[in-house]
């Protein structure tokens, strides 16, 4: 029982990797709002841009096949 207690104290007092974990959490805290903003506001504009491009290609295709 004594060795289990010593093991638990050693594990909880070990701070190696704490800086890496904190850095990842900070990056996540910065990236998450940016990602939400892009998905909410940027994605519809990007989708509309590509939809318009596809419509233009289809129009040009019909112009080429019909000879207009």
Secondary structure by P-SEA (a helix, b strand, c coil): caaaaaaaaaaaacccaaaaaaaaaaaaaaaaaaaaaaaaccaaaaaaaaaaaaaaaaaaaaaaaacc
